[in-house]
Amino acid sequence: MRLASGVHSYVIGRGAKDSNLVQVALKVDDINKAKAFAKNPSLKQAMQKGGVIGAPTINFTTMTYQDTANINTDLRSRTTFMVKDWDKWQRLFDSSRQMRKDNGIMDRAYGHDVDNNHKVTVVVALLDTAKAYAFWKSDSLKKWQTSAGLTSQPERWLYRIVKRY
């Protein structure tokens, strides 16, 4: 059913704190086919058969950057937030990659909602959790977020990759 809809499995993650929370990140060939697939009652039935007990959240994101190099950690953070201006945010984010790396964070992917480029998603690998947690609480990050035009508090979810296809 996925393949017929142009949906390709990519990665499965489980919550770092609650392993019953699952993320499935997929690549799609055609966004309209993918949206129809997401609304297909057969998908809901397949999820229930697979043990899904809660209502799934389905997001469609245009990933504009992705690093697929192998690294030695499976711990990831997915962060979502709103920005005033996508282009300005992207320029500042790209130019601050070393700052994140110095704080134990490695960029893996980022992009924006298919229908709203003000809604941003960032996926990073945690290379040093102590540094990353401290950085996320730091005043320097808060200042950077203000200068980058964030208009909402970042919502962060940590997970571990358990399977790649």
DSSP file (Angstrom, degrees, kcal/mol; ACC not computed):
  #  RESIDUE AA STRUCTURE BP1 BP2  ACC     N-H-->O    O-->H-N    N-H-->O    O-->H-N    TCO  KAPPA ALPHA  PHI   PSI    X-CA   Y-CA   Z-CA
    1    1 A M     >        0   0    0      0, 0.0     4,-1.0     0, 0.0     6,-0.2   0.000 360.0 360.0 360.0 -42.3    0.0    0.0    0.0
    2    2 A R  T >4> +     0   0    0      1,-0.2     5,-2.6     2,-0.2     3,-0.9   0.964 360.0  46.5 -62.7 -51.4    2.8    2.4    0.9
    3    3 A L  G >45S+     0   0    0      1,-0.3     3,-1.6     3,-0.2    -1,-0.2   0.873 107.9  56.0 -62.2 -38.0    4.8    1.7   -2.3
    4    4 A A  G 345S+     0   0    0      1,-0.3    -1,-0.3     2,-0.1    -2,-0.2   0.778 108.9  49.1 -63.6 -25.4    1.7    2.0   -4.5
    5    5 A S  G <<5S-     0   0    0     -4,-1.0    25,-0.3    -3,-0.9    -1,-0.3   0.339 121.1-108.5 -94.6   5.5    1.2    5.5   -3.0
    6    6 A G  T < 5S+     0   0    0     -3,-1.6    23,-2.5     1,-0.3     2,-0.5   0.776  74.1 139.6  73.7  26.0    4.8    6.5   -3.7
    7    7 A V  E   < -A   28   0A   0     -5,-2.6     2,-0.4    21,-0.2    -1,-0.3  -0.912  33.2-165.8-108.1 125.1    5.7    6.4    0.0
    8    8 A H  E     -A   27   0A   0     19,-3.5    19,-2.4    -2,-0.5     2,-0.1  -0.919  22.2-118.6-114.9 133.2    9.1    4.9    1.0
    9    9 A S  E     +A   26   0A   0     -2,-0.4    17,-0.2    17,-0.2     3,-0.1  -0.387  39.6 162.0 -65.1 145.2   10.1    3.8    4.4
   10   10 A Y  E     -     0   0A   0     15,-1.0   155,-1.7     1,-0.3     2,-0.3   0.609  53.6 -11.0-131.0 -60.7   13.0    5.7    5.7
   11   11 A V  E     -AB  25 164A   0     14,-2.0    14,-2.8   153,-0.2     2,-0.4  -0.996  45.1-154.3-152.8 144.9   13.6    5.5    9.5
   12   12 A I  E     -AB  24 163A   0    151,-2.9   150,-2.8    -2,-0.3   151,-1.5  -0.975  18.1-176.3-119.3 133.7   11.7    4.4   12.6
   13   13 A G  E     -AB  23 161A   0     10,-2.9    10,-3.0    -2,-0.4     2,-0.4  -0.939  13.4-150.6-128.4 152.0   12.5    5.9   16.1
   14   14 A R  E     -AB  22 160A   0    146,-2.5   146,-2.9    -2,-0.3     8,-0.2  -0.957  38.3 -90.9-121.6 142.8   11.2    5.2   19.6
   15   15 A G  E     - B   0 159A   0      6,-2.8   144,-0.3     3,-0.6     6,-0.1  -0.156  25.6-140.1 -51.4 136.8   10.9    7.8   22.3
   16   16 A A  S    S+     0   0    0    142,-2.4     3,-0.2     1,-0.2   143,-0.2   0.843 104.3  28.2 -68.6 -33.6   14.0    8.0   24.5
   17   17 A K  S    S+     0   0    0    141,-0.5     2,-0.5     1,-0.3    -1,-0.2   0.787 135.1  29.1 -96.7 -32.8   11.9    8.4   27.6
   18   18 A D    >   -     0   0    0      1,-0.1     3,-2.0     3,-0.1    -3,-0.6  -0.891  64.2-168.4-131.1 100.1    8.8    6.5   26.6
   19   19 A S  T 3  S+     0   0    0     -2,-0.5    -1,-0.1     1,-0.3    -3,-0.1   0.561  82.4  73.5 -69.7  -6.4    9.6    3.7   24.0
   20   20 A N  T 3  S+     0   0    0     -6,-0.1     2,-0.5     2,-0.1    -1,-0.3   0.624  79.8  85.5 -80.0 -12.5    5.9    3.3   23.3
   21   21 A L    <   -     0   0    0     -3,-2.0    -6,-2.8    -6,-0.1     2,-0.4  -0.787  68.5-168.8 -87.6 129.2    6.0    6.6   21.4
   22   22 A V  E     -A   14   0A   0     -2,-0.5     2,-0.4    -8,-0.2    -8,-0.2  -0.922  16.9-161.3-125.9 143.7    7.1    5.9   17.9
   23   23 A Q  E     -A   13   0A   0    -10,-3.0   -10,-2.9    -2,-0.4     2,-0.5  -0.988   3.4-169.9-121.2 133.9    8.1    8.1   15.0
   24   24 A V  E     -A   12   0A   0     -2,-0.4     2,-0.5   -12,-0.2   -12,-0.2  -0.971   6.3-164.9-121.8 114.3    8.1    6.9   11.4
   25   25 A A  E     -A   11   0A   0    -14,-2.8   -14,-2.0    -2,-0.5   -15,-1.0  -0.878  14.3-176.8-101.8 127.2    9.8    9.2    8.9
   26   26 A L  E     -A    9   0A   0     -2,-0.5     2,-0.4   -16,-0.2   -17,-0.2  -0.883  23.0-135.5-124.9 151.5    9.0    8.5    5.3
   27   27 A K  E     -A    8   0A   0    -19,-2.4   -19,-3.5    -2,-0.3     2,-0.4  -0.835  24.5-159.1-100.4 146.4   10.1    9.8    1.9
   28   28 A V  E     -A    7   0A   0     -2,-0.4   -21,-0.2   -21,-0.2     3,-0.2  -0.949  21.9-155.4-128.6 148.9    7.4   10.4   -0.7
   29   29 A D  S    S+     0   0    0    -23,-2.5     2,-0.4    -2,-0.4    -1,-0.1   0.813  90.5  22.6 -84.4 -34.6    7.4   10.7   -4.5
   30   30 A D     >  -     0   0    0    -25,-0.3     4,-2.3   -24,-0.3    -1,-0.3  -0.969  65.0-152.1-141.5 117.3    4.3   12.8   -4.8
   31   31 A I  H  > S+     0   0    0     -2,-0.4     4,-2.5     1,-0.2     5,-0.2   0.853  97.8  52.8 -62.2 -36.5    2.9   14.9   -1.9
   32   32 A N  H  > S+     0   0    0      2,-0.2     4,-2.0     1,-0.2    -1,-0.2   0.910 110.6  46.9 -67.7 -40.3   -0.7   14.7   -3.1
   33   33 A K  H  > S+     0   0    0      2,-0.2     4,-2.5     1,-0.2    -2,-0.2   0.895 112.4  51.7 -64.3 -38.7   -0.5   10.9   -3.3
   34   34 A A  H  X S+     0   0    0     -4,-2.3     4,-2.2     2,-0.2    -2,-0.2   0.903 108.7  49.7 -65.5 -40.9    1.1   10.9    0.2
   35   35 A K  H  X S+     0   0    0     -4,-2.5     4,-1.1     2,-0.2    -1,-0.2   0.895 111.6  48.8 -65.5 -38.5   -1.7   13.1    1.6
   36   36 A A  H  X S+     0   0    0     -4,-2.0     4,-0.7     1,-0.2     3,-0.4   0.905 109.9  52.7 -65.6 -40.7   -4.3   10.7    0.1
   37   37 A F  H >< S+     0   0    0     -4,-2.5     3,-1.0     1,-0.2     6,-0.3   0.905 105.3  54.5 -59.3 -42.8   -2.5    7.7    1.6
   38   38 A A  H 3< S+     0   0    0     -4,-2.2    -1,-0.2     1,-0.3    -2,-0.2   0.794 110.9  46.0 -63.8 -27.9   -2.6    9.4    5.0
   39   39 A K  H 3< S+     0   0    0     -4,-1.1    -1,-0.3    -3,-0.4    -2,-0.2   0.513  84.6 117.0 -91.4  -6.3   -6.3    9.7    4.8
   40   40 A N    XX  -     0   0    0     -3,-1.0     3,-1.5    -4,-0.7     4,-1.1  -0.462  63.7-142.0 -67.8 124.7   -6.9    6.2    3.5
   41   41 A P  H 3> S+     0   0    0      0, 0.0     4,-2.1     0, 0.0    -1,-0.2   0.783 100.1  66.1 -57.2 -26.9   -9.0    4.1    6.0
   42   42 A S  H 3> S+     0   0    0      1,-0.2     4,-2.4     2,-0.2     5,-0.1   0.835  96.4  55.7 -64.7 -31.2   -6.8    1.1    5.2
   43   43 A L  H <> S+     0   0    0     -3,-1.5     4,-2.6    -6,-0.3    -1,-0.2   0.934 106.7  49.1 -65.8 -45.2   -3.9    2.9    6.8
   44   44 A K  H  X S+     0   0    0     -4,-1.1     4,-2.4     1,-0.2    -2,-0.2   0.914 112.3  48.6 -59.4 -43.1   -5.8    3.4   10.0
   45   45 A Q  H  X S+     0   0    0     -4,-2.1     4,-2.5     2,-0.2    -1,-0.2   0.909 110.9  50.0 -63.2 -42.7   -6.7   -0.3   10.0
   46   46 A A  H  X S+     0   0    0     -4,-2.4     4,-1.7     2,-0.2    -2,-0.2   0.895 110.7  50.1 -64.3 -39.7   -3.1   -1.3    9.3
   47   47 A M  H  <>S+     0   0    0     -4,-2.6     5,-2.7     2,-0.2     4,-0.3   0.929 111.1  48.4 -63.9 -45.1   -1.9    0.9   12.2
   48   48 A Q  H ><5S+     0   0    0     -4,-2.4     3,-1.4     1,-0.2    -2,-0.2   0.911 110.7  50.9 -62.0 -41.6   -4.4   -0.6   14.6
   49   49 A K  H 3<5S+     0   0    0     -4,-2.5    -1,-0.2     1,-0.3    -2,-0.2   0.839 107.8  54.6 -62.5 -32.8   -3.4   -4.1   13.5
   50   50 A G  T 3<5S-     0   0    0     -4,-1.7    -1,-0.3    -5,-0.2    -2,-0.2   0.454 128.6 -96.8 -81.6  -1.0    0.2   -3.1   14.1
   51   51 A G  T < 5 +     0   0    0     -3,-1.4     2,-0.4    -4,-0.3    -3,-0.2   0.520  68.5 153.2 102.2   5.4   -0.6   -2.1   17.7
   52   52 A V      < +     0   0    0     -5,-2.7    -1,-0.3     1,-0.2    -2,-0.1  -0.554  10.9 171.2 -70.1 125.6   -1.1    1.7   17.4
   53   53 A I        +     0   0    0     -2,-0.4     2,-0.2     2,-0.1    -1,-0.2   0.617  53.4  61.5-112.1 -17.4   -3.5    2.7   20.2
   54   54 A G  S    S-     0   0    0      1,-0.1     0, 0.0     0, 0.0     0, 0.0  -0.571  95.8 -87.1-104.2 170.7   -3.4    6.5   20.0
   55   55 A A        -     0   0    0     -2,-0.2     2,-0.1     1,-0.1    -2,-0.1  -0.662  49.4-128.7 -76.1 123.4   -4.3    8.9   17.3
   56   56 A P        -     0   0    0      0, 0.0     2,-0.5     0, 0.0    -1,-0.1  -0.384   8.1-137.7 -72.8 151.2   -1.3    9.4   15.0
   57   57 A T        -     0   0    0     -2,-0.1     2,-0.5     2,-0.0     0, 0.0  -0.952  19.8-164.9-105.0 124.4    0.0   12.8   14.1
   58   58 A I        +     0   0    0     -2,-0.5     2,-0.4     2,-0.0   -20,-0.0  -0.951   9.1 178.7-117.0 122.2    0.9   13.1   10.5
   59   59 A N        -     0   0    0     -2,-0.5     2,-0.5     2,-0.0    -2,-0.0  -0.911  19.4-147.9-119.6 147.3    3.1   15.9    9.2
   60   60 A F        -     0   0    0     -2,-0.4    54,-2.7     2,-0.0     2,-0.4  -0.969  23.6-179.6-116.8 118.2    4.3   16.7    5.8
   61   61 A T  E     -C  113   0A   0     -2,-0.5     2,-0.9    52,-0.3    52,-0.3  -0.952  28.1-140.1-123.4 133.8    7.7   18.4    5.7
   62   62 A T  E     -C  112   0A   0     50,-3.3    50,-1.7    -2,-0.4     2,-0.6  -0.832  25.1-149.9 -87.4 106.1    9.8   19.6    2.8
   63   63 A M  E     +C  111   0A   0     -2,-0.9    48,-0.3    48,-0.2     3,-0.1  -0.697  20.2 178.0 -80.9 118.4   13.3   18.7    4.0
   64   64 A T  E     +     0   0A   0     46,-1.8     2,-0.4    -2,-0.6    47,-0.2   0.574  69.7  33.9 -97.8 -12.2   15.7   21.2    2.5
   65   65 A Y  E     +C  110   0A   0     45,-1.8    45,-2.0     2,-0.0     2,-0.3  -0.995  63.7 167.9-142.2 136.8   18.8   19.8    4.1
   66   66 A Q  E     -C  109   0A   0     -2,-0.4     2,-0.6    43,-0.2    43,-0.3  -0.945  18.1-161.5-151.7 131.1   19.7   16.2    5.0
   67   67 A D        +     0   0    0     41,-3.5    -2,-0.0    -2,-0.3     0, 0.0  -0.956  10.9 176.2-110.1 115.9   22.9   14.6    6.1
   68   68 A T        +     0   0    0     -2,-0.6    -1,-0.1     2,-0.1     3,-0.1   0.274  32.8 130.9-104.8  10.4   22.9   10.9    5.6
   69   69 A A        -     0   0    0      1,-0.1     2,-0.2    39,-0.1    -2,-0.1  -0.333  66.2-105.3 -62.3 144.2   26.4   10.1    6.6
   70   70 A N        +     0   0    0      2,-0.1     2,-0.3    -2,-0.0    -1,-0.1  -0.524  43.6 179.9 -71.0 135.0   26.8    7.3    9.1
   71   71 A I        -     0   0    0     -2,-0.2     0, 0.0     2,-0.2     0, 0.0  -0.876  36.7-112.2-131.6 167.4   27.5    8.5   12.7
   72   72 A N  S    S+     0   0    0     -2,-0.3     2,-0.4     2,-0.0    -2,-0.1   0.042  88.5  72.1 -95.8  28.1   28.1    6.5   15.9
   73   73 A T        -     0   0    0      1,-0.1    -2,-0.2     2,-0.0    54,-0.1  -1.000  49.7-168.0-139.0 142.5   25.0    7.6   17.8
   74   74 A D        +     0   0    0     -2,-0.4    87,-2.3    52,-0.1     2,-0.5   0.370  57.5 111.8-104.7   2.7   21.3    6.7   17.4
   75   75 A L  E     +D  160   0A   0     51,-0.3    51,-2.1    85,-0.2     2,-0.3  -0.669  45.1 174.6 -82.9 125.2   20.0    9.4   19.8
   76   76 A R  E     -DE 159 125A   0     83,-3.4    83,-2.4    -2,-0.5     2,-0.4  -0.865  24.6-149.6-128.0 159.8   18.1   12.1   17.9
   77   77 A S  E     -DE 158 124A   0     47,-2.3    47,-2.2    -2,-0.3     2,-0.5  -1.000   6.0-161.3-127.8 131.2   16.1   15.2   18.7
   78   78 A R  E     -DE 157 123A   0     79,-2.7    79,-2.0    -2,-0.4     2,-0.4  -0.968  15.9-175.1-110.0 122.4   13.2   16.4   16.6
   79   79 A T  E     -DE 156 122A   0     43,-3.0    43,-2.8    -2,-0.5     2,-0.4  -0.959   5.9-171.1-122.0 134.6   12.4   20.1   17.3
   80   80 A T  E     +DE 155 121A   0     75,-2.1    75,-2.7    -2,-0.4     2,-0.3  -0.948  17.7 143.3-124.3 147.5    9.5   22.1   15.8
   81   81 A F  E     - E   0 120A   0     39,-1.8    39,-3.0    -2,-0.4     2,-0.3  -0.967  42.3-102.4-167.4 170.0    8.8   25.8   16.0
   82   82 A M  E     - E   0 119A   0     -2,-0.3    69,-2.7    37,-0.2    70,-0.8  -0.806  29.7-166.0-105.9 147.7    7.5   28.8   14.1
   83   83 A V  B     -G  150   0B   0     35,-2.3    67,-0.2    -2,-0.3     3,-0.2  -0.937  25.2-135.3-130.5 155.3    9.6   31.5   12.5
   84   84 A K  S    S+     0   0    0     65,-2.3     2,-0.4    -2,-0.3    -1,-0.1   0.914  97.1  17.6 -70.3 -44.5    8.8   34.9   11.0
   85   85 A D     >  -     0   0    0     63,-0.3     4,-2.5     1,-0.1    -1,-0.3  -0.950  61.7-160.1-139.8 110.9   10.9   34.5    7.9
   86   86 A W  H  > S+     0   0    0     -2,-0.4     4,-3.1     1,-0.2     5,-0.2   0.914  93.3  51.5 -57.5 -47.7   12.1   31.1    6.6
   87   87 A D  H  > S+     0   0    0      1,-0.2     4,-2.2     2,-0.2    -1,-0.2   0.907 112.1  45.6 -61.8 -43.4   14.9   32.5    4.4
   88   88 A K  H  > S+     0   0    0      2,-0.2     4,-2.3     1,-0.2     5,-0.2   0.936 114.3  49.0 -64.2 -45.6   16.4   34.5    7.2
   89   89 A W  H  X S+     0   0    0     -4,-2.5     4,-2.9     1,-0.2    -2,-0.2   0.933 110.9  50.6 -59.4 -46.1   16.1   31.6    9.7
   90   90 A Q  H  X S+     0   0    0     -4,-3.1     4,-2.8     1,-0.2     5,-0.2   0.913 109.5  49.7 -61.1 -44.2   17.7   29.2    7.2
   91   91 A R  H  X S+     0   0    0     -4,-2.2     4,-2.0    -5,-0.2    -1,-0.2   0.938 115.1  43.8 -59.4 -46.8   20.7   31.5    6.5
   92   92 A L  H  X S+     0   0    0     -4,-2.3     4,-0.7     2,-0.2    -2,-0.2   0.891 113.7  50.9 -67.2 -38.8   21.3   32.0   10.3
   93   93 A F  H >< S+     0   0    0     -4,-2.9     3,-1.0    -5,-0.2    -2,-0.2   0.940 111.2  47.6 -63.9 -46.9   20.9   28.3   11.0
   94   94 A D  H >< S+     0   0    0     -4,-2.8     3,-1.1     1,-0.2    -1,-0.2   0.884 111.2  51.3 -61.2 -38.5   23.3   27.3    8.2
   95   95 A S  H 3< S+     0   0    0     -4,-2.0    -1,-0.2     1,-0.2     3,-0.2   0.597 107.8  53.7 -77.1  -9.1   25.9   29.8    9.4
   96   96 A S  T <X  +     0   0    0     -3,-1.0     4,-1.6    -4,-0.7     3,-0.3   0.160  69.9 112.3-110.7  19.0   25.7   28.5   13.1
   97   97 A R  H <> S+     0   0    0     -3,-1.1     4,-2.4     1,-0.2     5,-0.2   0.890  76.7  53.6 -58.2 -41.6   26.4   24.8   12.4
   98   98 A Q  H  > S+     0   0    0      1,-0.2     4,-2.8     2,-0.2    -1,-0.2   0.868 102.8  57.9 -64.1 -35.8   29.7   25.0   14.2
   99   99 A M  H  > S+     0   0    0     -3,-0.3     4,-0.7     2,-0.2    -1,-0.2   0.923 109.6  44.4 -59.3 -44.3   28.1   26.4   17.3
  100  100 A R  H ><>S+     0   0    0     -4,-1.6     5,-2.3     1,-0.2     3,-0.9   0.920 112.4  51.4 -66.8 -42.4   25.8   23.4   17.5
  101  101 A K  H ><5S+     0   0    0     -4,-2.4     3,-1.7     1,-0.3    -2,-0.2   0.904 105.9  55.0 -61.7 -41.0   28.6   21.0   16.8
  102  102 A D  H 3<5S+     0   0    0     -4,-2.8    -1,-0.3     1,-0.3    -2,-0.2   0.715 107.8  52.7 -63.1 -19.7   30.7   22.6   19.6
  103  103 A N  T <<5S-     0   0    0     -3,-0.9    -1,-0.3    -4,-0.7    32,-0.2   0.022 127.5 -94.7-108.0  25.9   27.7   21.9   21.9
  104  104 A G  T < 5S+     0   0    0     -3,-1.7    23,-2.7     1,-0.2    24,-1.5   0.707  88.0 119.7  77.6  21.8   27.4   18.2   21.2
  105  105 A I  E   < - F   0 126A   0     -5,-2.3     2,-0.5    21,-0.2    -2,-0.2  -0.973  41.9-166.2-125.9 131.7   24.8   18.5   18.4
  106  106 A M  E     - F   0 125A   0     19,-2.6    19,-3.0    -2,-0.4     2,-0.1  -0.970  25.1-122.5-120.1 123.6   25.1   17.4   14.8
  107  107 A D  E     + F   0 124A   0     -2,-0.5    17,-0.2    17,-0.2     3,-0.1  -0.370  35.1 166.4 -61.8 134.9   22.6   18.6   12.2
  108  108 A R  E     -     0   0A   0     15,-2.6   -41,-3.5     1,-0.4     2,-0.3   0.679  62.0 -19.4-115.6 -42.2   20.9   15.7   10.4
  109  109 A A  E     +CF  66 123A   0     14,-2.1    14,-3.4   -43,-0.3    -1,-0.4  -0.979  53.5 179.7-163.6 152.3   18.0   17.3    8.6
  110  110 A Y  E     +CF  65 122A   0    -45,-2.0   -46,-1.8    -2,-0.3   -45,-1.8  -0.986  17.1 130.6-153.8 157.9   15.8   20.4    8.5
  111  111 A G  E     -CF  63 121A   0     10,-2.1    10,-2.5    -2,-0.3     2,-0.3  -0.953  40.5 -96.0-176.9-165.8   12.9   21.8    6.6
  112  112 A H  E     -CF  62 120A   0    -50,-1.7   -50,-3.3    -2,-0.3     8,-0.2  -0.906  46.1 -77.4-134.6 161.0    9.5   23.3    6.8
  113  113 A D  E >   -CF  61 116A   0      6,-2.5     3,-0.8     3,-0.8   -52,-0.3  -0.260  42.7-122.6 -55.0 140.9    5.9   22.3    6.6
  114  114 A V  T 3  S+     0   0    0    -54,-2.7     3,-0.2     1,-0.2    -1,-0.1   0.844 110.7  32.2 -56.9 -36.4    4.8   21.6    3.0
  115  115 A D  T 3  S+     0   0    0    -55,-0.3     2,-0.3     1,-0.2    -1,-0.2   0.435 126.0  38.9-103.5  -0.7    2.0   24.1    3.3
  116  116 A N  E X   - F   0 113A   0     -3,-0.8     3,-1.8     3,-0.2    -3,-0.8  -0.769  55.7-167.8-154.2  99.7    3.6   26.7    5.6
  117  117 A N  E 3  S+     0   0A   0      1,-0.3    -3,-0.1    -2,-0.3    -1,-0.0   0.407  86.1  70.7 -75.8   7.3    7.2   27.6    5.5
  118  118 A H  E 3  S+     0   0A   0      1,-0.1   -35,-2.3   -33,-0.1     2,-0.8   0.594  82.3  79.5 -90.4 -14.0    7.0   29.3    8.8
  119  119 A K  E <  S-E   82   0A   0     -3,-1.8    -6,-2.5   -37,-0.2     2,-0.3  -0.852  72.4-167.8 -98.9 108.7    6.6   25.9   10.6
  120  120 A V  E     -EF  81 112A   0    -39,-3.0   -39,-1.8    -2,-0.8     2,-0.4  -0.718  15.5-164.5-104.8 144.4   10.1   24.5   10.9
  121  121 A T  E     -EF  80 111A   0    -10,-2.5   -10,-2.1    -2,-0.3     2,-0.4  -0.998   7.9-173.8-125.0 131.7   11.3   21.0   11.8
  122  122 A V  E     -EF  79 110A   0    -43,-2.8   -43,-3.0    -2,-0.4     2,-0.5  -0.991   5.9-165.6-125.7 132.5   14.9   20.3   12.8
  123  123 A V  E     +EF  78 109A   0    -14,-3.4   -15,-2.6    -2,-0.4   -14,-2.1  -0.979  16.1 172.4-117.1 127.9   16.4   16.9   13.4
  124  124 A V  E     -EF  77 107A   0    -47,-2.2   -47,-2.3    -2,-0.5     2,-0.4  -0.926  29.0-127.0-130.6 156.0   19.8   16.6   15.1
  125  125 A A  E     -EF  76 106A   0    -19,-3.0   -19,-2.6    -2,-0.3     2,-0.8  -0.825  23.5-131.1 -97.1 142.5   22.0   13.8   16.5
  126  126 A L  E     + F   0 105A   0    -51,-2.1   -51,-0.3    -2,-0.4     3,-0.2  -0.855  31.1 168.9 -97.4 111.7   23.2   14.2   20.1
  127  127 A L  S    S+     0   0    0    -23,-2.7     2,-0.3    -2,-0.8   -22,-0.2   0.748  81.2  19.7 -90.0 -28.9   26.9   13.5   20.3
  128  128 A D     >  -     0   0    0    -24,-1.5     4,-2.6   -25,-0.1    -1,-0.3  -0.844  68.4-167.8-143.4 100.2   27.3   14.8   23.8
  129  129 A T  H  > S+     0   0    0     -2,-0.3     4,-2.9    -3,-0.2     5,-0.3   0.863  86.6  54.6 -63.1 -37.7   24.0   14.8   25.8
  130  130 A A  H  > S+     0   0    0      1,-0.2     4,-2.0     2,-0.2    -1,-0.2   0.942 112.9  42.7 -61.9 -46.8   25.4   16.9   28.7
  131  131 A K  H  > S+     0   0    0      2,-0.2     4,-2.7     1,-0.2    -2,-0.2   0.916 114.9  50.8 -63.8 -43.2   26.6   19.6   26.4
  132  132 A A  H  X S+     0   0    0     -4,-2.6     4,-2.6     1,-0.2    -2,-0.2   0.935 110.5  47.6 -63.3 -46.9   23.4   19.5   24.3
  133  133 A Y  H  X S+     0   0    0     -4,-2.9     4,-0.9     1,-0.2    -1,-0.2   0.902 113.7  48.2 -61.7 -40.9   21.1   19.8   27.3
  134  134 A A  H >< S+     0   0    0     -4,-2.0     3,-0.6    -5,-0.3     4,-0.5   0.913 111.4  50.5 -65.3 -41.8   23.1   22.7   28.7
  135  135 A F  H >< S+     0   0    0     -4,-2.7     3,-1.5   -32,-0.2     6,-0.4   0.912 104.8  56.6 -62.0 -43.7   23.1   24.4   25.3
  136  136 A W  H 3< S+     0   0    0     -4,-2.6    -1,-0.2     1,-0.3    -2,-0.2   0.752 112.4  43.0 -61.6 -23.7   19.3   24.1   25.0
  137  137 A K  T << S+     0   0    0     -4,-0.9    -1,-0.3    -3,-0.6    -2,-0.2   0.462  94.2 116.2 -96.7  -3.0   19.0   25.9   28.3
  138  138 A S    <>  -     0   0    0     -3,-1.5     4,-1.6    -4,-0.5     5,-0.1  -0.271  68.3-134.1 -76.8 152.1   21.6   28.6   27.6
  139  139 A D  H  > S+     0   0    0      1,-0.2     4,-2.6     2,-0.2     5,-0.2   0.830 106.4  62.1 -65.4 -34.0   21.1   32.3   27.2
  140  140 A S  H  > S+     0   0    0      1,-0.2     4,-2.1     2,-0.2    -1,-0.2   0.893 104.7  46.5 -63.8 -37.9   23.2   32.2   24.1
  141  141 A L  H  > S+     0   0    0     -6,-0.4     4,-2.9     2,-0.2    -1,-0.2   0.911 110.5  52.8 -68.7 -40.6   20.7   29.9   22.4
  142  142 A K  H  X S+     0   0    0     -4,-1.6     4,-1.9     1,-0.2    -2,-0.2   0.912 110.7  47.6 -60.4 -41.3   17.8   32.1   23.5
  143  143 A K  H  X S+     0   0    0     -4,-2.6     4,-2.4     2,-0.2    -1,-0.2   0.914 111.7  50.5 -64.2 -42.5   19.5   35.1   22.0
  144  144 A W  H  X S+     0   0    0     -4,-2.1     4,-2.1     1,-0.2    -2,-0.2   0.922 108.7  52.0 -61.2 -43.7   20.2   33.2   18.8
  145  145 A Q  H  <>S+     0   0    0     -4,-2.9     5,-2.3     1,-0.2     4,-0.5   0.884 109.7  49.5 -61.2 -39.5   16.5   32.2   18.6
  146  146 A T  H ><5S+     0   0    0     -4,-1.9     3,-1.1     1,-0.2    -1,-0.2   0.936 112.3  46.8 -64.2 -46.1   15.4   35.8   18.9
  147  147 A S  H 3<5S+     0   0    0     -4,-2.4    -2,-0.2     1,-0.3    -1,-0.2   0.806 109.7  55.1 -66.8 -28.1   17.8   37.0   16.2
  148  148 A A  T 3<5S-     0   0    0     -4,-2.1   -63,-0.3    -5,-0.2    -1,-0.3   0.526 117.5-113.4 -83.0  -5.9   16.7   34.1   14.0
  149  149 A G  T < 5 +     0   0    0     -3,-1.1   -65,-2.3    -4,-0.5    -3,-0.2   0.782  47.7 174.2  84.5  28.0   13.0   35.2   14.3
  150  150 A L  B   < -G   83   0B   0     -5,-2.3   -67,-0.3   -67,-0.2    -1,-0.2  -0.489  11.7-174.5 -66.4 136.8   11.5   32.3   16.2
  151  151 A T        +     0   0    0    -69,-2.7     2,-0.3    -2,-0.2   -68,-0.2   0.331  64.6  41.5-115.2   4.4    7.9   33.1   17.1
  152  152 A S  S    S-     0   0    0    -70,-0.8    -1,-0.0     3,-0.0     3,-0.0  -0.968  91.5 -93.1-143.8 160.2    7.1   30.1   19.3
  153  153 A Q        -     0   0    0     -2,-0.3     2,-0.1     1,-0.1   -73,-0.1  -0.553  51.1-106.8 -70.4 136.1    8.8   28.0   21.9
  154  154 A P        -     0   0    0      0, 0.0     2,-0.6     0, 0.0   -73,-0.2  -0.424  25.9-147.1 -64.0 136.3   10.7   25.1   20.4
  155  155 A E  E     - D   0  80A   0    -75,-2.7   -75,-2.1    -2,-0.1     2,-0.4  -0.942  20.5-166.5-105.7 118.8    9.0   21.7   21.1
  156  156 A R  E     - D   0  79A   0     -2,-0.6     2,-0.4   -77,-0.2   -77,-0.2  -0.876  13.6-176.7-115.0 137.1   11.6   19.0   21.4
  157  157 A W  E     - D   0  78A   0    -79,-2.0   -79,-2.7    -2,-0.4     2,-0.4  -0.994  13.9-150.0-132.5 126.3   11.2   15.3   21.4
  158  158 A L  E     + D   0  77A   0     -2,-0.4  -142,-2.4   -81,-0.2  -141,-0.5  -0.783  25.6 160.8 -97.9 138.4   14.1   12.9   21.9
  159  159 A Y  E     -BD  15  76A   0    -83,-2.4   -83,-3.4    -2,-0.4     2,-0.4  -0.956  33.4-125.1-148.7 164.9   14.1    9.4   20.3
  160  160 A R  E     -BD  14  75A   0   -146,-2.9  -146,-2.5    -2,-0.3     2,-0.4  -0.953  28.1-120.9-114.8 135.1   16.4    6.6   19.3
  161  161 A I  E     +B   13   0A   0    -87,-2.3  -148,-0.3    -2,-0.4     3,-0.1  -0.598  34.6 170.7 -71.8 128.6   16.6    5.2   15.8
  162  162 A V  E     +     0   0A   0   -150,-2.8     2,-0.3    -2,-0.4  -149,-0.2   0.594  61.5  15.4-114.4 -18.4   15.7    1.6   15.9
  163  163 A K  E     -B   12   0A   0   -151,-1.5  -151,-2.9     0, 0.0     2,-0.4  -0.966  53.5-166.7-159.3 140.0   15.4    0.7   12.2
  164  164 A R  E      B   11   0A   0     -2,-0.3  -153,-0.2  -153,-0.2  -154,-0.1  -0.964 360.0 360.0-122.9 144.8   16.3    2.1    8.8
  165  165 A Y              0   0    0   -155,-1.7  -154,-0.1    -2,-0.4  -156,-0.1   0.371 360.0 360.0-115.3 360.0   15.0    0.9    5.5
